Amino acid sequence: MTADRTYFTSESVTEGHPDKVCDQISDAVLDAVLQLDPEAHVACETATTTGMILVFGEISTKAYVDIPAVVRQTIEKIGYTHSLHGFDAKTCGVMVAIKDQSPEISDGIADSMELRSGESTDRFDRVG
């Protein structure tokens, strides 16, 4: 007889960790786009390595957002303001590779009954 078991795993990182920095940058880009265009569709990811940030993904919006400025402001807020801290918001490289969201994905989002009704039973669907 075997017991039913459910395993739930998650990752936890500390303040200043590259994963957390990337999440904060992606969130800041999302917030900046939605502030100007609440109907925008945003699939934004961020990656980092020494001295460089890459923001990439698909965004459909009528707004213009200065993504490199958002990146630098976010890094500065985190506290990376000098190379002595290991990273400098003013001098780091910022690459942006954003394209329009594909029509198939955009149509799928627009037509999603669960999204429009807010009745998805998957708790992760509800938070994006």
Biotite code that builds the C-alpha atoms (Angstrom):
import biotite.structure as struc

atoms = struc.array([
    struc.Atom([0.000, 0.000, 0.000], chain_id="A", res_id=1, res_name="MET", atom_name="CA", element="C"),
    struc.Atom([1.504, 3.337, -1.023], chain_id="A", res_id=2, res_name="THR", atom_name="CA", element="C"),
    struc.Atom([0.622, 6.674, 0.454], chain_id="A", res_id=3, res_name="ALA", atom_name="CA", element="C"),
    struc.Atom([-0.325, 9.466, -1.886], chain_id="A", res_id=4, res_name="ASP", atom_name="CA", element="C"),
    struc.Atom([2.373, 12.084, -1.733], chain_id="A", res_id=5, res_name="ARG", atom_name="CA", element="C"),
    struc.Atom([2.588, 15.451, -3.319], chain_id="A", res_id=6, res_name="THR", atom_name="CA", element="C"),
    struc.Atom([5.884, 17.227, -3.563], chain_id="A", res_id=7, res_name="TYR", atom_name="CA", element="C"),
    struc.Atom([6.051, 20.975, -4.057], chain_id="A", res_id=8, res_name="PHE", atom_name="CA", element="C"),
    struc.Atom([9.455, 22.503, -4.620], chain_id="A", res_id=9, res_name="THR", atom_name="CA", element="C"),
    struc.Atom([10.565, 26.079, -4.897], chain_id="A", res_id=10, res_name="SER", atom_name="CA", element="C"),
    struc.Atom([13.762, 28.049, -5.078], chain_id="A", res_id=11, res_name="GLU", atom_name="CA", element="C"),
    struc.Atom([14.724, 30.729, -2.612], chain_id="A", res_id=12, res_name="SER", atom_name="CA", element="C"),
    struc.Atom([17.532, 33.199, -3.230], chain_id="A", res_id=13, res_name="VAL", atom_name="CA", element="C"),
    struc.Atom([18.784, 36.109, -1.173], chain_id="A", res_id=14, res_name="THR", atom_name="CA", element="C"),
    struc.Atom([18.740, 39.832, -1.864], chain_id="A", res_id=15, res_name="GLU", atom_name="CA", element="C"),
    struc.Atom([21.049, 40.857, -4.703], chain_id="A", res_id=16, res_name="GLY", atom_name="CA", element="C"),
    struc.Atom([21.171, 37.370, -6.244], chain_id="A", res_id=17, res_name="HIS", atom_name="CA", element="C"),
    struc.Atom([21.187, 37.532, -10.077], chain_id="A", res_id=18, res_name="PRO", atom_name="CA", element="C"),
    struc.Atom([17.862, 35.632, -10.276], chain_id="A", res_id=19, res_name="ASP", atom_name="CA", element="C"),
    struc.Atom([16.205, 38.176, -7.997], chain_id="A", res_id=20, res_name="LYS", atom_name="CA", element="C"),
    struc.Atom([17.748, 41.096, -9.918], chain_id="A", res_id=21, res_name="VAL", atom_name="CA", element="C"),
    struc.Atom([16.427, 39.649, -13.183], chain_id="A", res_id=22, res_name="CYS", atom_name="CA", element="C"),
    struc.Atom([12.952, 39.161, -11.708], chain_id="A", res_id=23, res_name="ASP", atom_name="CA", element="C"),
    struc.Atom([12.894, 42.760, -10.478], chain_id="A", res_id=24, res_name="GLN", atom_name="CA", element="C"),
    struc.Atom([13.927, 44.064, -13.901], chain_id="A", res_id=25, res_name="ILE", atom_name="CA", element="C"),
    struc.Atom([11.276, 41.995, -15.701], chain_id="A", res_id=26, res_name="SER", atom_name="CA", element="C"),
    struc.Atom([8.659, 43.193, -13.195], chain_id="A", res_id=27, res_name="ASP", atom_name="CA", element="C"),
    struc.Atom([9.734, 46.823, -13.692], chain_id="A", res_id=28, res_name="ALA", atom_name="CA", element="C"),
    struc.Atom([9.439, 46.506, -17.482], chain_id="A", res_id=29, res_name="VAL", atom_name="CA", element="C"),
    struc.Atom([5.981, 44.946, -17.095], chain_id="A", res_id=30, res_name="LEU", atom_name="CA", element="C"),
    struc.Atom([4.874, 47.718, -14.727], chain_id="A", res_id=31, res_name="ASP", atom_name="CA", element="C"),
    struc.Atom([6.198, 50.440, -17.061], chain_id="A", res_id=32, res_name="ALA", atom_name="CA", element="C"),
    struc.Atom([4.384, 48.990, -20.080], chain_id="A", res_id=33, res_name="VAL", atom_name="CA", element="C"),
    struc.Atom([1.096, 48.422, -18.236], chain_id="A", res_id=34, res_name="LEU", atom_name="CA", element="C"),
    struc.Atom([1.183, 51.917, -16.759], chain_id="A", res_id=35, res_name="GLN", atom_name="CA", element="C"),
    struc.Atom([1.080, 53.341, -20.301], chain_id="A", res_id=36, res_name="LEU", atom_name="CA", element="C"),
    struc.Atom([-1.028, 50.611, -21.928], chain_id="A", res_id=37, res_name="ASP", atom_name="CA", element="C"),
    struc.Atom([-3.219, 48.517, -19.587], chain_id="A", res_id=38, res_name="PRO", atom_name="CA", element="C"),
    struc.Atom([-4.223, 46.287, -22.533], chain_id="A", res_id=39, res_name="GLU", atom_name="CA", element="C"),
    struc.Atom([-0.634, 45.351, -23.435], chain_id="A", res_id=40, res_name="ALA", atom_name="CA", element="C"),
    struc.Atom([0.497, 41.726, -23.652], chain_id="A", res_id=41, res_name="HIS", atom_name="CA", element="C"),
    struc.Atom([3.925, 41.292, -22.066], chain_id="A", res_id=42, res_name="VAL", atom_name="CA", element="C"),
    struc.Atom([6.173, 38.223, -22.016], chain_id="A", res_id=43, res_name="ALA", atom_name="CA", element="C"),
    struc.Atom([9.440, 39.707, -20.779], chain_id="A", res_id=44, res_name="CYS", atom_name="CA", element="C"),
    struc.Atom([12.458, 37.807, -19.494], chain_id="A", res_id=45, res_name="GLU", atom_name="CA", element="C"),
    struc.Atom([15.803, 39.032, -18.193], chain_id="A", res_id=46, res_name="THR", atom_name="CA", element="C"),
    struc.Atom([19.230, 37.415, -18.008], chain_id="A", res_id=47, res_name="ALA", atom_name="CA", element="C"),
    struc.Atom([22.435, 38.785, -16.521], chain_id="A", res_id=48, res_name="THR", atom_name="CA", element="C"),
    struc.Atom([26.126, 38.113, -16.360], chain_id="A", res_id=49, res_name="THR", atom_name="CA", element="C"),
    struc.Atom([29.067, 40.199, -15.222], chain_id="A", res_id=50, res_name="THR", atom_name="CA", element="C"),
    struc.Atom([28.532, 43.750, -16.413], chain_id="A", res_id=51, res_name="GLY", atom_name="CA", element="C"),
    struc.Atom([25.605, 43.012, -18.709], chain_id="A", res_id=52, res_name="MET", atom_name="CA", element="C"),
    struc.Atom([21.812, 42.716, -18.717], chain_id="A", res_id=53, res_name="ILE", atom_name="CA", element="C"),
    struc.Atom([19.759, 41.153, -21.523], chain_id="A", res_id=54, res_name="LEU", atom_name="CA", element="C"),
    struc.Atom([16.021, 41.849, -21.674], chain_id="A", res_id=55, res_name="VAL", atom_name="CA", element="C"),
    struc.Atom([14.185, 39.718, -24.210], chain_id="A", res_id=56, res_name="PHE", atom_name="CA", element="C"),
    struc.Atom([10.765, 38.423, -25.110], chain_id="A", res_id=57, res_name="GLY", atom_name="CA", element="C"),
    struc.Atom([7.563, 39.475, -26.812], chain_id="A", res_id=58, res_name="GLU", atom_name="CA", element="C"),
    struc.Atom([5.510, 42.591, -26.094], chain_id="A", res_id=59, res_name="ILE", atom_name="CA", element="C"),
    struc.Atom([2.413, 43.841, -27.890], chain_id="A", res_id=60, res_name="SER", atom_name="CA", element="C"),
    struc.Atom([1.650, 47.425, -26.916], chain_id="A", res_id=61, res_name="THR", atom_name="CA", element="C"),
    struc.Atom([0.741, 50.803, -28.302], chain_id="A", res_id=62, res_name="LYS", atom_name="CA", element="C"),
    struc.Atom([3.097, 52.479, -25.810], chain_id="A", res_id=63, res_name="ALA", atom_name="CA", element="C"),
    struc.Atom([6.806, 53.252, -26.002], chain_id="A", res_id=64, res_name="TYR", atom_name="CA", element="C"),
    struc.Atom([8.891, 52.349, -22.978], chain_id="A", res_id=65, res_name="VAL", atom_name="CA", element="C"),
    struc.Atom([12.589, 53.209, -22.709], chain_id="A", res_id=66, res_name="ASP", atom_name="CA", element="C"),
    struc.Atom([13.589, 49.734, -21.539], chain_id="A", res_id=67, res_name="ILE", atom_name="CA", element="C"),
    struc.Atom([17.311, 50.493, -21.007], chain_id="A", res_id=68, res_name="PRO", atom_name="CA", element="C"),
    struc.Atom([16.316, 53.400, -18.728], chain_id="A", res_id=69, res_name="ALA", atom_name="CA", element="C"),
    struc.Atom([13.943, 51.129, -16.779], chain_id="A", res_id=70, res_name="VAL", atom_name="CA", element="C"),
    struc.Atom([16.752, 48.562, -16.423], chain_id="A", res_id=71, res_name="VAL", atom_name="CA", element="C"),
    struc.Atom([19.260, 51.123, -15.158], chain_id="A", res_id=72, res_name="ARG", atom_name="CA", element="C"),
    struc.Atom([16.764, 52.680, -12.709], chain_id="A", res_id=73, res_name="GLN", atom_name="CA", element="C"),
    struc.Atom([15.910, 49.243, -11.322], chain_id="A", res_id=74, res_name="THR", atom_name="CA", element="C"),
    struc.Atom([19.559, 48.255, -10.879], chain_id="A", res_id=75, res_name="ILE", atom_name="CA", element="C"),
    struc.Atom([20.235, 51.575, -9.178], chain_id="A", res_id=76, res_name="GLU", atom_name="CA", element="C"),
    struc.Atom([17.284, 51.064, -6.784], chain_id="A", res_id=77, res_name="LYS", atom_name="CA", element="C"),
    struc.Atom([18.665, 47.639, -5.897], chain_id="A", res_id=78, res_name="ILE", atom_name="CA", element="C"),
    struc.Atom([21.922, 49.335, -4.893], chain_id="A", res_id=79, res_name="GLY", atom_name="CA", element="C"),
    struc.Atom([24.348, 48.442, -7.656], chain_id="A", res_id=80, res_name="TYR", atom_name="CA", element="C"),
    struc.Atom([25.677, 51.964, -8.155], chain_id="A", res_id=81, res_name="THR", atom_name="CA", element="C"),
    struc.Atom([29.423, 51.439, -8.414], chain_id="A", res_id=82, res_name="HIS", atom_name="CA", element="C"),
    struc.Atom([31.735, 48.808, -9.825], chain_id="A", res_id=83, res_name="SER", atom_name="CA", element="C"),
    struc.Atom([33.090, 48.313, -6.299], chain_id="A", res_id=84, res_name="LEU", atom_name="CA", element="C"),
    struc.Atom([29.674, 46.777, -5.522], chain_id="A", res_id=85, res_name="HIS", atom_name="CA", element="C"),
    struc.Atom([30.225, 44.259, -8.325], chain_id="A", res_id=86, res_name="GLY", atom_name="CA", element="C"),
    struc.Atom([27.868, 45.928, -10.796], chain_id="A", res_id=87, res_name="PHE", atom_name="CA", element="C"),
    struc.Atom([27.233, 49.508, -11.887], chain_id="A", res_id=88, res_name="ASP", atom_name="CA", element="C"),
    struc.Atom([23.849, 50.672, -13.157], chain_id="A", res_id=89, res_name="ALA", atom_name="CA", element="C"),
    struc.Atom([25.440, 53.532, -15.095], chain_id="A", res_id=90, res_name="LYS", atom_name="CA", element="C"),
    struc.Atom([28.095, 51.556, -16.981], chain_id="A", res_id=91, res_name="THR", atom_name="CA", element="C"),
    struc.Atom([26.696, 48.045, -17.419], chain_id="A", res_id=92, res_name="CYS", atom_name="CA", element="C"),
    struc.Atom([25.766, 46.886, -20.896], chain_id="A", res_id=93, res_name="GLY", atom_name="CA", element="C"),
    struc.Atom([22.035, 46.685, -21.569], chain_id="A", res_id=94, res_name="VAL", atom_name="CA", element="C"),
    struc.Atom([20.845, 44.651, -24.545], chain_id="A", res_id=95, res_name="MET", atom_name="CA", element="C"),
    struc.Atom([17.176, 44.579, -25.540], chain_id="A", res_id=96, res_name="VAL", atom_name="CA", element="C"),
    struc.Atom([15.750, 41.894, -27.829], chain_id="A", res_id=97, res_name="ALA", atom_name="CA", element="C"),
    struc.Atom([12.000, 42.500, -27.734], chain_id="A", res_id=98, res_name="ILE", atom_name="CA", element="C"),
    struc.Atom([9.705, 41.684, -30.624], chain_id="A", res_id=99, res_name="LYS", atom_name="CA", element="C"),
    struc.Atom([5.962, 41.870, -31.177], chain_id="A", res_id=100, res_name="ASP", atom_name="CA", element="C"),
    struc.Atom([4.010, 39.025, -29.658], chain_id="A", res_id=101, res_name="GLN", atom_name="CA", element="C"),
    struc.Atom([3.173, 36.358, -32.209], chain_id="A", res_id=102, res_name="SER", atom_name="CA", element="C"),
    struc.Atom([-0.393, 36.501, -33.574], chain_id="A", res_id=103, res_name="PRO", atom_name="CA", element="C"),
    struc.Atom([-1.052, 32.934, -32.386], chain_id="A", res_id=104, res_name="GLU", atom_name="CA", element="C"),
    struc.Atom([-0.199, 33.759, -28.787], chain_id="A", res_id=105, res_name="ILE", atom_name="CA", element="C"),
    struc.Atom([-2.014, 37.086, -28.906], chain_id="A", res_id=106, res_name="SER", atom_name="CA", element="C"),
    struc.Atom([-5.152, 35.445, -30.312], chain_id="A", res_id=107, res_name="ASP", atom_name="CA", element="C"),
    struc.Atom([-4.975, 32.690, -27.696], chain_id="A", res_id=108, res_name="GLY", atom_name="CA", element="C"),
    struc.Atom([-4.831, 35.230, -24.902], chain_id="A", res_id=109, res_name="ILE", atom_name="CA", element="C"),
    struc.Atom([-7.617, 37.365, -26.338], chain_id="A", res_id=110, res_name="ALA", atom_name="CA", element="C"),
    struc.Atom([-9.859, 34.325, -26.826], chain_id="A", res_id=111, res_name="ASP", atom_name="CA", element="C"),
    struc.Atom([-9.153, 32.683, -23.476], chain_id="A", res_id=112, res_name="SER", atom_name="CA", element="C"),
    struc.Atom([-12.459, 32.156, -21.707], chain_id="A", res_id=113, res_name="MET", atom_name="CA", element="C"),
    struc.Atom([-10.631, 31.442, -18.455], chain_id="A", res_id=114, res_name="GLU", atom_name="CA", element="C"),
    struc.Atom([-8.725, 34.706, -18.656], chain_id="A", res_id=115, res_name="LEU", atom_name="CA", element="C"),
    struc.Atom([-11.787, 36.783, -19.505], chain_id="A", res_id=116, res_name="ARG", atom_name="CA", element="C"),
    struc.Atom([-13.993, 35.183, -16.860], chain_id="A", res_id=117, res_name="SER", atom_name="CA", element="C"),
    struc.Atom([-11.342, 34.907, -14.148], chain_id="A", res_id=118, res_name="GLY", atom_name="CA", element="C"),
    struc.Atom([-12.507, 31.354, -13.450], chain_id="A", res_id=119, res_name="GLU", atom_name="CA", element="C"),
    struc.Atom([-9.335, 29.369, -14.013], chain_id="A", res_id=120, res_name="SER", atom_name="CA", element="C"),
    struc.Atom([-8.912, 26.674, -11.365], chain_id="A", res_id=121, res_name="THR", atom_name="CA", element="C"),
    struc.Atom([-5.123, 26.669, -11.745], chain_id="A", res_id=122, res_name="ASP", atom_name="CA", element="C"),
    struc.Atom([-3.755, 29.095, -9.171], chain_id="A", res_id=123, res_name="ARG", atom_name="CA", element="C"),
    struc.Atom([-0.674, 29.728, -11.300], chain_id="A", res_id=124, res_name="PHE", atom_name="CA", element="C"),
    struc.Atom([-2.843, 30.699, -14.310], chain_id="A", res_id=125, res_name="ASP", atom_name="CA", element="C"),
    struc.Atom([-4.471, 33.368, -12.186], chain_id="A", res_id=126, res_name="ARG", atom_name="CA", element="C"),
    struc.Atom([-1.167, 35.045, -11.335], chain_id="A", res_id=127, res_name="VAL", atom_name="CA", element="C"),
    struc.Atom([0.390, 34.795, -14.778], chain_id="A", res_id=128, res_name="GLY", atom_name="CA", element="C"),
])
